[in-house]
Amino acid sequence: MLKEKVGDLSEKDIQIIKSTIPVLKEYGVQITSRMYQLLFERYPFTKQMFTKDVSKGLASALLIYAENIEKLDSLMPILQSIARSHVNRGVRPEHYKLVWECLKDSLDEYLDKLNLTNKREIIETWEKAYWFLADMLIKIECELYKSE
């Protein structure tokens, strides 16, 4: 099951992700709004895949992920729902790289504002966590695309 291995996340990585929960609670929507702004500026074709209201959804998903990083099995219903939404919007595996690029830049901007001394470590850890989550979603989405 998912609990057996949380990607390549160490116990320290898990603690770093959990330490960002207050930041996600307070600034999550601002971070994801900025991420979508960057995504649409850099990759205008993505506008057709996402509506403006997805900032709150992504912020909520990141927070739920961080809060449940040690019990990922409980996230499967949410991941199934997200994957169905992605398939309906035409999200493909190659789009995850674009989203990470913009999310990373947005995180970088907000963590700068917070003057966190371990900003680089937080971003590197979130990159690992992001790709673990992305890989799970991509697998589910591939199955859904096959069944269409």
Residue, then its C-alpha position, 0 to 999 in steps of 0.5 A: m500500500l501507499k503507507e509502505k513507501v512515501g516516494d523517496l521521502s525520508e522522515k526528515d522530508i516528511q517533517i519538513i512537509k508537515s512544517t509547511i502546514p501553517v504556511l499552506k493554511e495562511y498563504g496556500v490560495q495566494i501561492t496557487s493563484r500566483m502559480y496559475q498566473l505564472l502558468f497562464e503567462r508562460y503556457p497560454f494553452t493551459k488556460q483552456m484546462f484550468t479555470k480561475d476557481v482551481s486555485k482554491g482546489l489546488a491549495s486545499a489539495l496541497l494542504i490535505y496532502a501535507e496533513n496526510i503525508e503519513k497516511l496516504d491511503s486515506l487520500m485515494p478517494i480525493l486522488q480519484s476525484i482529482a484524476r477524473s477532473h484532470v481527464n475531463r480537462g485534458v491534463r496529460p503527464e507532460h503538463y505536470k512539469l509545467v505546473w511544478e515549474c510555476l508552483k516552485d517559482s510561486l513557492d520561492e516568491y512566498l517563502d522569500k517574503l516569509n524570510l525562512t532560513n530553510k527555504r531551499e530545503i523546503i522547496e527541494t523537499w516539496e519537489k520530491a513530494y510533488w512528484f510522488l503525488a504527481d506520479m500517483l495521479i498520472k497512474i490513475e489518469c492513464e487508467l481513466y484515459k484507457s477506459e474512455 
